[in-house]
Amino acid sequence: MILTVMFVSGKVYDYFQVPQNVFENFRSSFSKGNFLNRFIKGRFNFQKREVIS
Protein backbone atom coordinates (compact mmCIF):
# COMPACT_ATOMS: atom_id res chain seq x y z
CA MET A 1 0.00 0.00 0.00
CA ILE A 2 1.23 3.51 -0.74
CA LEU A 3 0.77 6.10 1.99
CA THR A 4 0.69 9.63 0.60
CA VAL A 5 1.44 12.41 3.07
CA MET A 6 1.07 16.14 2.45
CA PHE A 7 2.96 18.29 4.90
CA VAL A 8 1.89 21.75 6.07
CA SER A 9 4.63 23.15 3.84
CA GLY A 10 2.81 21.70 0.83
CA LYS A 11 5.44 19.03 0.14
CA VAL A 12 4.02 15.61 -0.76
CA TYR A 13 5.70 12.26 -0.12
CA ASP A 14 4.70 8.72 -1.03
CA TYR A 15 5.76 5.96 1.38
CA PHE A 16 5.81 2.51 -0.24
CA GLN A 17 4.77 -0.94 1.00
CA VAL A 18 3.16 0.40 4.16
CA PRO A 19 1.17 -2.41 5.80
CA GLN A 20 -2.58 -1.92 6.16
CA ASN A 21 -2.42 -1.85 9.97
CA VAL A 22 0.25 0.89 9.95
CA PHE A 23 -1.83 2.87 7.46
CA GLU A 24 -4.94 2.57 9.64
CA ASN A 25 -3.04 3.44 12.82
CA PHE A 26 -1.61 6.51 11.12
CA ARG A 27 -5.06 7.65 10.03
CA SER A 28 -6.50 7.22 13.51
CA SER A 29 -3.54 8.71 15.40
CA PHE A 30 -4.03 11.93 17.35
CA SER A 31 -0.70 13.37 16.18
CA LYS A 32 0.06 12.48 12.57
CA GLY A 33 3.53 14.06 12.79
CA ASN A 34 4.49 12.10 15.89
CA PHE A 35 3.25 8.83 14.39
CA LEU A 36 5.05 9.53 11.12
CA ASN A 37 8.33 10.21 12.91
CA ARG A 38 8.07 7.16 15.19
CA PHE A 39 6.68 4.48 12.89
CA ILE A 40 7.09 5.45 9.24
CA LYS A 41 10.15 7.61 8.58
CA GLY A 42 13.25 5.50 8.20
CA ARG A 43 11.24 2.28 7.93
CA PHE A 44 9.71 2.56 4.48
CA ASN A 45 11.06 3.63 1.12
CA PHE A 46 9.69 6.94 -0.02
CA GLN A 47 9.68 9.37 -2.90
CA LYS A 48 9.03 13.09 -2.91
CA ARG A 49 6.41 14.12 -5.44
CA GLU A 50 6.87 17.10 -7.67
CA VAL A 51 3.95 19.38 -6.91
CA ILE A 52 2.93 21.77 -9.65
CA SER A 53 1.40 24.93 -8.27
N, C-alpha and C positions, 0 to 999 in steps of 0.2 A: 504494500500500500504506500502511496506517496502522500506525505503530509506537507501541505503548503502553508507557509507562515508568512504573514505580512506584518512587518514591524511598524512601529509608530512613525519611523523615519520614511516609510514608504517602500523600503527595500523588501523584496520578496525572495524567499528561499524555498526550495523543494528538498525534503528529506526523504530518502529512498528506503524501501523495504522496512518500513515502520510496522511492527505487529499491530493487529487490530486492537488488542487490549491497551497498548501504549497510546494509540490514537484516541481511544475512548477516554482514557484517564486524562490525557491532555485536554480534551474538550470539556471535561467536567471539573478540571482543577480550578481552584479559586484564583491562583496566580499563574497565568500562562507563562510569564517570563521565568519564574522560579522553576516551574516544571520543566520547561525547555532547557534551562541551564543544568538541571540535575539529572534528567533522564534521556535527553535527546542529543544535545550538542556533544560531539566527540564520540558518539556511539553509532551514528548512522551517517552514511555518505550523503552529501548534499550538493546542491548546485544553486548558485545565485541566478535568478532570472533577470533578464534585461527588461526593465519596465519603460515603456514608451509613454511619455507624458504629453 
